[in-house]
Amino acid sequence: MSKKLIFQGTTTYLSDHWYAKLIFPLVEVKKLLQTIYEFILHLIWSDLIYVKKLDNKLDGLIAFIIFCIFSVVSYYLRDYIQLILIIFLVIWYLDCWFTKHQYFQKNHKINIFIYEVDINKIICCLSLPNTQTQSIFASFTRGEVSRISISKSPLLGGAFQEVLDEVWQIKIYLYNGKHFIVDENLLANESLLTAKRLANFFKVNIIFSHSQGDNSYVEQQLEQRFLSHLINQNSGSIKYENNTRKYHIYTQWQWSNTWNFLKMLFEKAGFLLFLVIMSGLMIKFGGLFANMLSVISGEDNIIDFSSPVQWFFPSWHWRNLVELSIIVGIFIYQGWQLSRVKHIYITQYHFKFLIDNKIIDKIKTSDIEASLIIKNSHPEILIIGENKVINLNSFQQEKLAQVFWAYLDEAIHHFQQKQVKQTSNETQEKRE
């Protein structure tokens, strides 16, 4: 069967590294602690973070037994608990490092091939790492392709299944609902260029998943009436200044942002503080458990049934103060990252993106094709140019990103129309 190669892409295959089975007990304890932590956050902020249950009841039982064992061990090694925490963090870091190293290795890439068999029939094949054999996983006709999709997805890996990075995946969607991942990249611009090649071949549109805006790239069109309502409800978190030569759009911290800021902060760094508290709880629970076992075995011992609430308060010691100081430092750093001011300056000729007073990126205003919102857990805005994509990320709320985008889109259209009118006038003058 003759076939013509029309596209080749890659996706990532992350396998378990050699010591994944060795650290299985630590992984199960971490799952249990993470579940408890997220359950507490769910009770406090149920609108933001949802409970992640363990895979099944057997996993939960195994994790609890391991927790009891670790608690008893923590009790007997209570003078070295800080060192144990450091070792645990080193093991966690190595797990992430090994997995990230896999991502950039060719022997952990799945190659995707798209062939044209005849004028209508298209087949998709894949080749697993370290093999030359290609297997067909999809077959369809040109007319069955509805769109090319670009979506941002977390890259999970390692024994702890941590989020190592975020990748932009390209998918082919068919009218019957089926879809296939054919490529992924770390950069949105590379994914967009690849998607344009596929869209030109199949004569379909490119759609960014979970997107909003007012162009052909988006899933959800935002009506002007809705945007006007949002702008009227703007509490001042987004500022908008303009004159005949320049538009300035920027974020500004408000007291109303504080609550959302705290939620984002605890989501990012709160587990570390919780781990420090839980290490103290495990020591006290392990002491109670060890004393109960000694009494059952016939030894004369006293069991302290003090309030479990007191177990959550750390014993004040210089090592505890060092731990808490590190955690507070991480909180402050994360808070600084989240609260940095985003600035957009737009003129007839240039579009500039700054964070605080540092220029992050810029593009010619005339080169901008579209702008849109991506609705992730932390919404972001993409500015799409001919050969560049600028990413404005980490908005606290979807409505803040929508207001920012509404001002931004208005400014872009204003100067692009002004430039078109000016060019048209200059052309007419030359003809006269």
C-alpha positions as CSV (number, residue, x, y, z in Angstrom):
1,M,0.0,0.0,0.0
2,S,1.5,3.3,-1.1
3,K,1.2,6.2,1.3
4,K,2.4,9.8,1.6
5,L,3.7,11.2,4.9
6,I,1.9,14.5,5.6
7,F,2.8,15.0,9.2
8,Q,5.1,13.7,12.0
9,G,4.7,14.6,15.7
10,T,5.7,13.3,19.1
11,T,4.1,12.7,22.5
12,T,5.7,11.8,25.8
13,Y,5.9,8.3,27.4
14,L,7.1,8.6,31.0
15,S,7.8,5.1,32.5
16,D,8.5,4.3,36.1
17,H,12.2,4.7,37.0
18,W,14.2,2.0,38.7
19,Y,13.6,3.1,42.3
20,A,9.9,3.8,42.0
21,K,9.0,0.5,43.7
22,L,11.6,1.1,46.5
23,I,9.9,4.4,47.5
24,F,6.4,2.9,47.3
25,P,5.7,3.2,51.1
26,L,6.7,6.9,51.0
27,V,4.4,7.5,48.0
28,E,1.4,5.9,49.8
29,V,2.0,8.0,53.0
30,K,2.3,11.1,50.8
31,K,-1.0,10.2,49.1
32,L,-2.7,9.9,52.4
33,L,-1.3,13.2,53.8
34,Q,-2.2,15.0,50.5
35,T,-5.8,13.6,50.7
36,I,-6.2,14.7,54.3
37,Y,-4.8,18.2,53.4
38,E,-7.0,18.6,50.3
39,F,-10.1,17.4,52.3
40,I,-9.5,20.1,54.9
41,L,-9.1,22.7,52.1
42,H,-12.3,21.4,50.6
43,L,-14.2,22.0,53.8
44,I,-12.9,25.6,53.9
45,W,-12.9,26.5,50.3
46,S,-15.2,24.0,48.6
47,D,-15.7,26.4,45.6
48,L,-12.0,26.2,44.7
49,I,-10.4,22.9,45.5
50,Y,-12.1,19.5,45.3
51,V,-11.3,16.3,47.2
52,K,-9.1,13.7,45.5
53,K,-9.9,10.3,46.8
54,L,-7.5,7.4,46.9
55,D,-7.8,4.9,44.1
56,N,-9.7,2.3,46.1
57,K,-10.4,1.2,49.7
58,L,-7.5,-1.2,49.7
59,D,-5.1,1.6,49.0
60,G,-6.7,3.6,51.8
61,L,-6.2,0.7,54.3
62,I,-2.6,0.1,53.1
63,A,-1.9,3.8,53.5
64,F,-3.4,4.0,57.0
65,I,-1.3,0.9,58.1
66,I,1.8,2.5,56.7
67,F,0.9,5.8,58.4
68,C,0.6,4.0,61.8
69,I,4.0,2.3,61.2
70,F,5.6,5.6,60.2
71,S,4.0,7.3,63.2
72,V,5.6,4.7,65.6
73,V,9.0,5.1,63.8
74,S,8.6,8.9,64.0
75,Y,8.1,8.6,67.8
76,Y,11.3,6.6,68.3
77,L,13.2,8.9,65.9
78,R,11.6,12.1,67.1
79,D,15.0,13.7,67.7
80,Y,15.9,13.2,64.0
81,I,12.5,14.1,62.4
82,Q,13.8,17.2,60.7
83,L,16.6,15.2,59.1
84,I,14.0,12.6,58.0
85,L,11.9,15.4,56.4
86,I,14.9,16.7,54.5
87,I,15.6,13.1,53.2
88,F,12.0,12.8,52.2
89,L,12.2,16.1,50.3
90,V,15.4,14.9,48.6
91,I,13.8,11.7,47.5
92,W,10.8,13.6,46.2
93,Y,13.1,16.0,44.3
94,L,15.1,13.2,42.8
95,D,11.8,11.5,41.6
96,C,10.8,14.8,39.8
97,W,14.4,15.2,38.5
98,F,14.6,11.8,37.0
99,T,11.2,12.1,35.4
100,K,11.9,15.5,33.9
101,H,15.2,14.1,32.5
102,Q,13.1,11.4,30.8
103,Y,10.9,14.0,29.1
104,F,13.9,15.3,27.1
105,Q,15.2,11.9,26.1
106,K,14.3,10.5,22.6
107,N,13.8,7.0,24.1
108,H,10.8,8.3,26.0
109,K,9.0,9.8,23.0
110,I,6.2,8.2,21.0
111,N,6.4,9.1,17.4
112,I,3.1,9.9,15.6
113,F,2.8,9.6,11.8
114,I,-0.1,10.8,9.6
115,Y,-0.2,9.3,6.1
116,E,-2.4,10.0,3.1
117,V,-3.3,6.7,1.6
118,D,-5.4,8.1,-1.2
119,I,-7.4,11.3,-2.0
120,N,-9.8,10.6,0.9
121,K,-8.3,8.0,3.3
122,I,-6.0,9.2,6.1
123,I,-4.3,6.9,8.6
124,C,-2.5,7.7,11.9
125,C,0.3,5.5,13.1
126,L,2.4,5.4,16.2
127,S,5.9,4.0,17.0
128,L,6.8,3.2,20.6
129,P,10.2,4.2,22.1
130,N,13.1,2.0,20.8
131,T,11.0,0.4,18.1
132,Q,10.7,0.9,14.4
133,T,7.3,-0.9,14.0
134,Q,4.4,1.4,13.3
135,S,0.9,0.5,14.4
136,I,-2.3,2.1,13.0
137,F,-4.5,3.7,15.7
138,A,-6.9,5.8,13.6
139,S,-8.3,5.8,10.1
140,F,-10.7,8.5,8.7
141,T,-11.4,10.6,5.6
142,R,-10.6,14.3,5.1
143,G,-14.3,15.2,5.3
144,E,-14.6,13.6,8.7
145,V,-12.2,16.1,10.3
146,S,-14.1,18.9,12.1
147,R,-11.3,20.9,13.7
148,I,-7.7,21.0,14.9
149,S,-7.6,21.6,18.7
150,I,-4.9,23.0,20.9
151,S,-5.2,22.4,24.6
152,K,-3.0,23.0,27.6
153,S,-2.6,20.0,29.8
154,P,-0.5,19.1,32.9
155,L,2.4,16.7,32.4
156,L,2.3,14.2,35.3
157,G,5.1,11.8,36.1
158,G,7.2,10.0,38.6
159,A,6.2,7.8,41.5
160,F,4.6,10.8,43.2
161,Q,2.7,11.8,40.0
162,E,3.6,15.4,40.5
163,V,2.9,18.1,37.9
164,L,6.3,18.4,36.2
165,D,5.3,21.0,33.6
166,E,2.4,22.0,31.3
167,V,2.4,21.1,27.6
168,W,0.3,22.3,24.6
169,Q,-1.2,19.3,22.9
170,I,-2.5,19.2,19.3
171,K,-5.5,17.0,18.7
172,I,-7.5,16.1,15.5
173,Y,-11.2,16.1,16.2
174,L,-13.7,14.2,14.0
175,Y,-17.4,15.1,13.6
176,N,-18.3,11.8,15.4
177,G,-16.6,13.1,18.6
178,K,-13.5,11.0,18.4
179,H,-10.2,12.8,18.8
180,F,-6.4,11.9,18.7
181,I,-3.3,13.5,20.2
182,V,-0.8,14.0,17.4
183,D,1.8,16.3,18.9
184,E,2.8,18.2,22.0
185,N,5.2,21.1,22.8
186,L,6.2,23.1,25.8
187,L,5.7,26.4,23.8
188,A,2.3,27.6,22.6
189,N,3.9,29.2,19.5
190,E,5.4,25.9,18.3
191,S,2.0,24.1,18.8
192,L,0.2,26.9,16.9
193,L,2.6,26.7,13.9
194,T,2.1,22.9,13.8
195,A,-1.6,23.2,14.1
196,K,-1.7,25.7,11.2
197,R,0.0,23.1,8.9
198,L,-2.6,20.5,9.8
199,A,-5.5,23.0,9.5
200,N,-4.3,24.1,6.0
201,F,-4.1,20.5,4.9
202,F,-7.6,19.5,6.2
203,K,-9.2,22.9,5.4
204,V,-10.6,23.3,9.0
205,N,-10.3,25.8,11.8
206,I,-8.0,25.8,14.8
207,I,-9.7,26.0,18.2
208,F,-8.1,26.5,21.5
209,S,-9.8,24.3,24.1
210,H,-11.6,26.1,27.0
211,S,-11.1,29.4,25.3
212,Q,-13.2,32.6,25.2
213,G,-13.0,35.7,23.0
214,D,-14.2,37.1,19.7
215,N,-12.4,35.3,16.9
216,S,-12.3,32.0,15.0
217,Y,-9.8,30.5,17.5
218,V,-12.2,30.3,20.5
219,E,-14.8,27.8,21.7
220,Q,-17.0,30.4,23.4
221,Q,-17.8,33.8,21.9
222,L,-18.0,36.6,24.4
223,E,-20.9,39.0,23.7
224,Q,-20.3,42.8,23.9
225,R,-23.2,43.2,26.3
226,F,-21.7,40.6,28.7
227,L,-18.3,42.4,28.5
228,S,-19.9,45.8,29.2
229,H,-21.6,44.3,32.3
230,L,-18.2,43.0,33.5
231,I,-16.5,46.3,32.9
232,N,-19.2,48.1,34.8
233,Q,-18.8,45.7,37.7
234,N,-15.0,46.1,37.7
235,S,-13.9,46.8,41.3
236,G,-10.7,48.5,40.3
237,S,-8.5,45.4,40.1
238,I,-8.0,46.2,36.3
239,K,-7.0,49.7,35.4
240,Y,-7.4,51.2,32.0
241,E,-5.8,54.5,30.8
242,N,-5.8,55.8,27.3
243,N,-5.2,58.8,25.1
244,T,-4.8,59.3,21.3
245,R,-1.3,57.8,21.2
246,K,-1.2,55.1,23.8
247,Y,-3.4,52.6,25.9
248,H,-2.2,51.4,29.2
249,I,-3.9,48.4,30.9
250,Y,-2.6,47.0,34.2
251,T,-3.6,45.0,37.2
252,Q,-3.8,46.7,40.6
253,W,-4.0,45.0,44.0
254,Q,-7.3,45.5,45.9
255,W,-8.4,44.3,49.3
256,S,-11.0,42.2,47.5
257,N,-8.1,40.2,46.0
258,T,-6.7,39.1,49.4
259,W,-9.1,36.2,49.9
260,N,-8.4,34.8,46.5
261,F,-4.7,35.4,47.1
262,L,-4.8,33.3,50.3
263,K,-6.6,30.5,48.5
264,M,-4.0,30.4,45.7
265,L,-1.2,30.7,48.2
266,F,-2.3,27.7,50.3
267,E,-2.9,25.7,47.2
268,K,0.7,26.3,46.1
269,A,2.6,26.1,49.3
270,G,0.2,25.2,52.1
271,F,1.0,21.4,51.9
272,L,4.6,22.1,53.1
273,L,3.2,23.8,56.3
274,F,0.7,21.0,56.7
275,L,3.6,18.4,56.4
276,V,5.5,20.1,59.2
277,I,2.3,20.1,61.4
278,M,1.6,16.4,60.5
279,S,5.2,15.4,61.4
280,G,4.5,16.6,65.0
281,L,1.1,14.8,65.0
282,M,2.7,11.6,63.8
283,I,5.2,11.7,66.7
284,K,2.4,12.2,69.3
285,F,0.1,9.6,67.6
286,G,3.1,7.2,67.4
287,G,3.8,7.7,71.1
288,L,0.2,6.9,72.0
289,F,0.2,3.9,69.7
290,A,3.5,2.6,71.1
291,N,2.3,3.0,74.7
292,M,-1.0,1.1,73.8
293,L,1.1,-1.8,72.3
294,S,3.3,-1.9,75.4
295,V,0.3,-2.1,77.7
296,I,-1.3,-4.9,75.6
297,S,2.0,-6.8,75.8
298,G,1.8,-6.6,79.7
299,E,4.2,-3.7,80.5
300,D,3.3,-1.1,83.1
301,N,2.8,2.1,81.2
302,I,0.7,5.3,81.2
303,I,-1.4,6.1,78.2
304,D,-2.0,9.9,77.7
305,F,-5.5,10.5,76.3
306,S,-5.1,14.3,76.0
307,S,-7.1,16.2,73.5
308,P,-6.1,15.2,69.9
309,V,-6.5,18.9,69.0
310,Q,-3.3,19.6,71.0
311,W,-1.4,17.2,68.7
312,F,-1.6,19.7,65.9
313,F,0.4,22.4,67.8
314,P,4.1,22.0,67.3
315,S,6.6,21.8,70.1
316,W,8.5,25.0,70.1
317,H,12.2,24.2,69.5
318,W,14.8,26.0,67.4
319,R,14.5,23.3,64.7
320,N,10.7,23.9,64.5
321,L,11.4,27.6,64.2
322,V,13.8,27.0,61.4
323,E,11.2,24.9,59.6
324,L,8.5,27.5,60.0
325,S,10.9,30.2,58.9
326,I,11.5,28.3,55.7
327,I,7.8,27.8,55.1
328,V,7.1,31.5,55.7
329,G,9.8,32.4,53.3
330,I,8.2,30.2,50.6
331,F,4.9,31.8,51.4
332,I,6.3,35.3,51.0
333,Y,8.0,34.3,47.7
334,Q,4.9,32.7,46.3
335,G,2.9,35.8,47.4
336,W,5.3,38.1,45.6
337,Q,5.0,36.0,42.4
338,L,1.2,36.0,42.5
339,S,0.8,39.7,43.3
340,R,3.2,41.1,40.7
341,V,1.6,43.8,38.5
342,K,1.0,43.0,34.8
343,H,1.3,46.0,32.4
344,I,0.2,46.2,28.8
345,Y,1.3,49.3,26.7
346,I,-0.3,49.5,23.2
347,T,0.5,52.1,20.5
348,Q,-0.2,52.1,16.8
349,Y,3.1,50.5,16.3
350,H,4.0,48.3,19.2
351,F,2.4,46.0,21.9
352,K,4.5,45.6,25.1
353,F,4.0,43.2,28.0
354,L,5.7,44.1,31.3
355,I,5.7,42.5,34.8
356,D,6.3,45.3,37.3
357,N,8.8,47.4,35.4
358,K,10.5,44.6,33.4
359,I,9.7,44.0,29.7
360,I,8.7,40.4,29.2
361,D,7.9,40.5,25.5
362,K,6.7,42.7,22.7
363,I,5.2,42.5,19.2
364,K,4.2,44.8,16.4
365,T,0.6,45.8,16.8
366,S,0.0,45.2,13.1
367,D,1.2,41.5,13.5
368,I,-1.4,40.6,16.1
369,E,-3.9,38.1,14.6
370,A,-6.1,37.5,17.7
371,S,-6.3,37.5,21.5
372,L,-8.2,35.1,23.7
373,I,-8.7,33.8,27.2
374,I,-7.8,30.2,28.3
375,K,-9.9,29.1,31.2
376,N,-7.5,27.0,33.3
377,S,-7.5,26.7,37.1
378,H,-5.6,30.0,36.8
379,P,-6.9,31.8,33.7
380,E,-4.5,33.3,31.2
381,I,-4.6,35.4,28.0
382,L,-2.9,34.6,24.7
383,I,-1.8,37.3,22.2
384,I,-1.4,35.5,18.9
385,G,0.9,37.0,16.3
386,E,2.1,35.9,12.9
387,N,5.2,34.1,14.4
388,K,4.8,34.6,18.1
389,V,2.4,33.9,21.0
390,I,2.6,36.1,24.1
391,N,1.2,34.5,27.3
392,L,-0.3,36.6,30.1
393,N,-0.8,34.1,32.9
394,S,-1.8,33.6,36.5
395,F,-5.0,35.7,36.7
396,Q,-6.7,35.1,40.1
397,Q,-10.2,34.9,38.7
398,E,-11.9,34.3,35.4
399,K,-13.8,37.6,35.5
400,L,-10.5,39.5,36.0
401,A,-9.0,37.9,32.9
402,Q,-12.3,38.7,31.0
403,V,-12.2,42.4,32.0
404,F,-8.5,42.6,31.1
405,W,-9.1,40.9,27.8
406,A,-12.1,43.3,27.0
407,Y,-9.9,46.4,27.4
408,L,-7.0,44.7,25.6
409,D,-9.1,43.6,22.6
410,E,-10.6,47.1,22.3
411,A,-7.2,48.7,22.3
412,I,-5.8,46.3,19.6
413,H,-8.8,46.8,17.3
414,H,-8.6,50.6,17.8
415,F,-5.0,50.9,16.7
416,Q,-5.2,48.3,13.9
417,Q,-8.2,50.1,12.4
418,K,-6.3,53.4,12.8
419,Q,-3.3,52.0,11.0
420,V,-5.4,50.5,8.2
421,K,-7.1,53.9,7.7
422,Q,-3.8,55.7,7.7
423,T,-2.3,53.3,5.1
424,S,-5.4,53.6,3.0
425,N,-5.1,57.4,3.1
426,E,-1.4,57.3,2.2
427,T,-2.2,55.0,-0.8
428,Q,-4.9,57.3,-2.0
429,E,-2.6,60.3,-1.8
430,K,0.0,58.5,-3.9
431,R,-2.5,57.8,-6.6
432,E,-3.6,61.4,-6.7
